[in-house]
Amino acid sequence: MPIGRLTIELHIEHAQSLKDRRQAVRSLKDKLRHGFNIGVAELDDASLWNRATIGVVAISASRDYVLGLLQQVEDAAHRLAPGLGAEILDASADLMEE
């Protein structure tokens, strides 16, 4: 069964505090989680206020479905990030098969 993993690195332009960072990250995570049937988590510590890494995981019986879903999630993140005061610096997906 294929398991897809997407890592999204964010730059949060106007974050002046940890609270600003959390607000942008939480909002993006919630929007992605509710828009797609995926698991979403913040992967790094909060030592830098203007940087964050988000991990997305999806599993399905179909390899093509997982790859397509991760592409849709990445596209949605690119659309949502500017409205949250963030910019996507990098996104990478990979597939693990049992």
N, C-alpha and C positions, 0 to 999 in steps of 0.2 A: 504494500500500500504506500503510495508516494506521500511524502510530507514536504511541503514547500515552506521556505523561510525567506523573508524579505527584511532587510535591514535598511533603515532610513536615517540618515544623519541630517540634523537640522541646525541651522543658524537662526537664532531668535534675535532679530536686529535691535529691538527696543527694550530688551529685558534689562532692567536696572536693579532687579532683586530676584531672589529665589522665588518669590511669589509670582512675579511676572513670568518667569520661566515655567513654573508649574501650571499656570493658567493656560498658556499656549500648548504645552505638551498634553495636558489632560483633555483639552478641547479637541485636539487632533485625534488622540487615542479614542475618545468617545465617539466622534463622528465616524471614524473608520470601523469601529466595533459594531456600531448600530447599522451602518450601511452595508456591511458584508458579514458573512458567517465565519469570522476569524478570531484568533486570539491575538491580543495586542498588549505589549508591555514595554516599559521604559527600561533600557538595558544598561545605562551608565549611572554613575553617581552624579550628584548635583553640585559638583565642585566648580563648574563653570556656568555662570548664569546665562550666557548667550549660546550655549551648545547643548545638544541633546541627541540621543540615539534611541530610536524606537524599533522594536522587533515585532514582526507579524508572522504568524504561523497558521497554515491551513493544511488540512488533510482531506483526502478523497480517494475513492477507488480509481479515479481517472487521472492519469498524469497530465493530459492536456487540459483538463478542467482546473487543476491546481495552478498550472503555469498561467492560464488565462486569468484566473482569479487574482493572482499576485500582480499581474500587469494592470488589471483594473484598479486594484488597491493603490498601486504606485501612481497611476494617472490621477486618481481621486486625491491623493496626498499632494500632488503638484498643484491641483486646482484649489485645494483648501488652505494650504500653507500661507499664501500671501494675505488672505483675509484674517489670519491669526497673527500677523506680524512676523512670520517665519519664512525662511527660504530653505529649500532642500538642497544640500550640498552634494549628497551622493545617495544612491539607492542601489542595492545589489540583491539579487534573488538567486537562490539555488534550490535544488531538489534533492532530497534524500530518499532512497528507495530501500525498503526492507529486503 
